[in-house]
Each structure stands twice: as structure tokens, then as C-alpha cells.
Amino acid sequence: MNKIDLIALDLDGTLLDPSGRVTQASKDAIAQARASGVEVFLATGRAAPEAAYFAQEAGCGVLAAALGGAVMCDARTGAHLRRWDLPRETGRRALELCLNREIVLMIFAGEAIVLDPYSKKLLMKHYPFPCFHDNAVVTEDPIAYLEEHDLPLTKLHGDGDPASYPLKELTALEGVSLTASSDRDFELVPAKVGKGRTLALMSLLRGVPLERCAAVGDSPNDLSMLEVVGTPIAMGNANSQVKAAARYVAADNGHDGVAEAIRWCLAQNA
């Protein structure tokens, strides 16, 4: 087995426990890894400001993959270092298909986060993370807002009742990739974008071959990074598809699975 020099961690369902916190055990394991010379980066579906917030809280390294791989950002500041946007007309059509339905939408438009009032109301209740809401703009007409400010659509995240999702129409759009982070949501990003490609770029920048990288995740949108690394690891709460792609299955995120996964990686280096 190859030595592991870089570990990429998903955030929701992985590094974060069920209450949305980074446990002390995870922080200690990350600190132990970095002290031994192993890089630890985040790879999340969340926006860059949240990636930076949690990277700093957990003690992770200087780069992160955000928006499901559509962004590589500076994990200290949240600044975008590289970004892939949806084709302009595709992005506008995706919003037309999804707005004015009972879908809670997170509209990631370049470095902006745009919400309609319906989504803002429900997200304040079910997704009460200040580093998200402090960076979000609320508008009655998100499409007009994007036009007025000349913003691209980088990622569209929808949550709610899957029966209301226009998945067939979204899949038919040009230049898109459709995935999910749970069995209740969908994530629309540019074609060929994923955590795996952005992790490959981060590993290249750090001079670490992918076969000497590990990745830890729990959801379908983590598969692209599990498939490219030498050491794929699934959380105990991962679905069967993710577990099938893993070399090792750690405990779930309610029982410090990330800390276990990191310690297992370090043991392979011993």
C-alpha cells in the first residue's frame, strides 16, 4: 500500500457530527496528521466561506474544494482560486425550471449566494449556519438579480420533496452534471466537475500523487474523489454505493468516524 501524504475530508455526514459540529477527537486527529507531515484538506459541497470557516475550526490545510468541486478556494480566506461555472443559458434555464416550486434552493452564483424568500425562510430554520446566511442575498427574482449583477450560475442545490424535482429536464440541459449529497436533494454543477477533479488539482499543486492521497466521504457526490485516490474511505453512515467504492469503512459521523479514518491512515504510514 502506498504511503498517504494527503487526506481529503468531506464535511456534511463526514467531518461534521449529526449536530453540525467538528468534534474534539476529529480536531486532535487532524492535528496529529499534520504534525506527522500529512496534509488534510476539506472537499465539500458548501460554498467557499463555509469551507474556510470549518477548515479553520478543524485545523485543516490551506486549500479546499468547495461547491462540490466547482471551486478550489483558499481555506484561510475563502477566496476563489479556480472556478468552473455552468454555461450561461443553461444556468438561466435551470433556475426557470426550479424556481416557484416547493424546492428549497441554494443558488451559488460565482462568489455570491442568492436565495428566494421561500428558501430563506426554511433555511433559517433547518440550516442555521451564520457563515452561510451572512454571505447570502435574498431577492424576489433571483434570475433578474443574476442578470443585473452579471453573475454566472456555478452550482444549484435543491432540497425538499424529490417528487417535485424536474430531474429529467435538468439532466437534459447542456453542459451539466447532476448528483446528490443525500436521498432528498440534488446538486447541479458544470459537466465533468466533481470533487475528484478538484482534489486532483490540489494534489498536483502540493506535489502529492493521487495514489498517495486518501479521501473520506459518505455521499454520492463523494464518489468522484474516492475513485481517483489511492486510499478511498467510507463513513459508517455512507450508502452502499459509497461503501462499495471504499478500501476501509470507518465508524459513522456520530461516533468520530473521521478521527478513526485519520488514525487508520497514519497507521498505514507507520
C-alpha positions in Angstrom: 0.0 0.0 0.0 1.2 3.5 -0.9 2.2 6.0 1.8 -0.5 8.5 2.5 0.6 12.1 2.3 -2.8 13.9 1.8 -6.2 13.2 3.2 -9.3 14.9 1.8 -12.4 15.1 4.1 -16.0 15.6 3.1 -17.9 17.9 5.5 -21.6 17.0 6.0 -22.1 13.5 7.1 -18.3 13.1 7.5 -16.3 15.6 9.4 -19.4 17.2 11.0 -21.2 15.2 13.6 -25.1 14.9 13.4 -25.4 18.2 15.2 -23.2 20.0 12.7 -20.1 20.3 14.8 -16.5 19.3 14.5 -15.7 17.1 17.5 -12.5 17.4 19.6 -11.5 13.9 18.6 -11.5 15.0 14.9 -9.5 18.1 15.6 -7.0 16.1 17.6 -6.6 13.6 14.7 -6.2 16.3 12.1 -3.6 18.0 14.3 -1.8 14.6 14.7 -1.8 14.0 10.9 -0.5 17.5 10.1 2.2 17.2 12.7 3.4 14.0 11.0 3.6 15.8 7.7 0.2 14.6 6.2 -1.8 17.3 4.5 -5.6 17.5 5.4 -7.9 19.4 3.1 -11.7 19.8 3.0 -13.8 18.8 0.0 -17.3 20.0 0.5 -20.5 20.8 -1.4 -20.8 24.0 0.7 -19.6 27.4 -0.5 -16.1 28.8 0.0 -16.9 30.9 3.1 -18.2 27.9 4.9 -15.3 25.7 3.7 -12.9 28.3 5.1 -14.8 28.6 8.4 -14.8 24.8 9.0 -11.3 24.3 7.7 -10.0 26.8 10.3 -12.2 25.4 13.1 -10.9 21.9 12.4 -7.3 22.9 11.8 -7.2 21.8 8.1 -4.7 22.9 5.5 -4.6 25.9 3.2 -6.7 24.6 0.2 -10.2 23.4 -0.1 -12.6 22.1 -2.7 -16.0 23.8 -2.4 -19.3 23.7 -4.2 -18.9 20.0 -4.9 -15.6 20.6 -6.7 -16.8 23.6 -8.8 -14.4 25.8 -6.8 -10.9 25.5 -5.4 -10.5 28.1 -2.7 -8.0 29.4 -0.2 -9.1 27.7 3.1 -7.8 30.7 5.1 -9.8 33.4 3.4 -12.5 31.7 1.3 -11.1 33.4 -1.8 -11.8 31.6 -5.1 -8.6 30.4 -6.7 -10.2 28.4 -9.5 -13.9 28.1 -10.5 -16.0 26.3 -13.1 -19.4 27.9 -14.0 -22.4 26.5 -15.8 -22.9 27.7 -19.4 -24.9 31.0 -19.1 -28.1 29.9 -20.9 -28.0 26.6 -19.2 -27.8 28.3 -15.8 -30.8 30.5 -16.5 -32.9 27.6 -17.8 -32.1 25.6 -14.7 -33.3 28.4 -12.5 -36.5 28.7 -14.5 -37.2 25.0 -14.1 -36.7 25.1 -10.3 -38.0 28.4 -9.0 -41.6 28.8 -7.9 -41.9 25.2 -6.9 -41.7 24.0 -3.3 -38.0 23.4 -3.6 -35.5 25.0 -1.1 -32.8 26.4 -3.4 -29.3 27.5 -2.7 -28.2 29.4 -5.7 -24.4 29.7 -5.9 -23.6 32.4 -8.4 -19.8 32.9 -8.7 -18.8 34.2 -5.3 -22.4 35.2 -4.4 -25.1 33.2 -2.7 -28.6 34.1 -3.8 -31.8 32.9 -2.1 -35.5 33.5 -2.9 -37.7 34.4 0.2 -39.3 30.8 0.4 -35.8 29.2 0.6 -34.5 31.8 3.0 -37.4 31.2 5.5 -36.9 27.4 5.5 -33.1 27.5 5.5 -33.1 29.8 8.6 -35.0 27.0 10.4 -33.2 23.9 9.0 -29.8 25.2 8.0 -28.9 27.9 10.7 -25.2 28.3 9.8 -24.2 32.0 10.2 -21.3 31.7 7.8 -23.8 30.8 5.1 -26.6 33.3 5.9 -24.1 36.2 6.5 -22.9 35.8 2.9 -26.4 35.3 1.3 -28.5 37.8 -0.6 -32.3 37.5 -0.6 -34.3 38.6 -3.7 -37.8 38.0 -5.1 -36.4 37.4 -8.5 -33.0 35.5 -8.5 -32.8 35.3 -12.3 -33.1 39.1 -12.6 -30.6 39.5 -9.8 -28.1 37.4 -11.6 -28.7 39.3 -14.9 -28.4 42.7 -13.1 -25.1 41.8 -11.5 -23.8 39.8 -14.5 -23.3 36.7 -12.3 -22.9 33.1 -13.6 -24.6 30.1 -12.0 -21.9 27.9 -10.5 -24.0 25.4 -8.6 -27.7 24.9 -7.8 -28.6 22.9 -4.8 -32.2 21.8 -4.2 -33.9 20.2 -1.2 -37.4 19.2 -0.4 -39.8 16.6 -1.8 -38.0 14.7 -4.6 -41.3 14.2 -6.4 -41.3 18.0 -7.1 -37.8 18.0 -8.7 -37.6 18.5 -12.5 -34.7 16.0 -12.7 -35.5 14.8 -16.2 -35.4 18.3 -17.6 -32.3 19.3 -15.6 -30.4 16.2 -16.8 -31.3 17.1 -20.4 -29.6 20.5 -20.1 -26.4 21.0 -22.0 -23.1 21.1 -20.0 -24.4 19.8 -16.6 -23.6 17.1 -14.1 -26.3 16.1 -11.7 -25.5 14.4 -8.3 -26.7 14.4 -4.7 -25.5 14.6 -1.2 -28.5 12.8 0.3 -31.6 10.9 -0.8 -33.6 14.1 -0.6 -31.6 16.7 -2.5 -29.9 17.3 -5.9 -26.9 19.2 -6.9 -26.4 20.7 -10.4 -22.8 21.6 -11.4 -21.0 22.0 -14.7 -20.3 18.9 -16.7 -17.1 17.0 -15.6 -17.0 19.0 -12.4 -16.6 17.0 -9.2 -14.6 16.7 -6.0 -12.3 14.2 -7.7 -11.1 16.6 -10.4 -10.5 19.5 -7.9 -8.8 17.2 -5.5 -6.5 16.1 -8.4 -5.6 19.8 -8.9 -5.0 20.4 -5.2 -2.8 17.3 -5.0 -0.8 18.4 -8.1 -0.3 21.9 -6.6 1.0 20.2 -3.4 3.2 17.8 -5.3 1.4 14.7 -4.0 0.5 11.9 -6.5 -3.2 10.8 -6.2 -2.1 7.3 -5.3 -0.7 8.8 -2.1 -3.9 10.6 -1.3 -6.8 9.3 0.8 -10.4 10.6 0.7 -13.2 10.2 3.3 -16.9 10.6 2.4 -20.4 9.4 2.8 -22.5 10.5 -0.2 -22.8 10.0 -4.0 -21.1 13.4 -4.6 -18.0 12.0 -2.8 -17.6 9.1 -5.3 -15.6 11.1 -7.8 -12.8 11.7 -5.2 -13.0 8.2 -3.7 -12.5 6.8 -7.3 -9.3 8.9 -8.0 -7.3 8.4 -4.8 -5.2 5.5 -3.8 -7.0 5.1 -0.5 -10.8 5.6 -0.6 -12.5 5.5 2.9 -16.3 5.5 3.6 -18.0 6.6 6.7 -20.2 4.1 8.6 -23.2 6.2 7.7 -22.4 6.1 4.0 -24.8 4.5 1.5 -23.9 1.1 0.0 -22.6 2.6 -3.3 -20.0 4.7 -1.4 -19.0 1.8 0.9 -18.5 -0.5 -2.2 -16.0 2.1 -3.5 -14.0 2.1 -0.3 -10.9 0.3 0.9 -11.8 0.9 4.5 -15.1 1.7 6.3 -14.8 3.8 9.5 -17.4 4.4 12.2 -20.3 6.8 11.5 -20.2 10.6 11.9 -21.9 10.2 15.3 -19.0 8.1 16.6 -15.9 10.0 15.5 -15.5 8.1 12.2 -13.2 10.8 10.8 -10.9 10.5 13.7 -10.8 6.8 13.2 -10.2 7.1 9.5 -7.3 9.5 10.0 -5.7 7.3 12.7 -6.1 4.3 10.3 -4.3 6.3 7.6 -1.5 7.2 9.9 -1.1 3.6 11.0 -0.6 2.6 7.3 2.3 5.0 7.2 4.0 3.5 10.3 
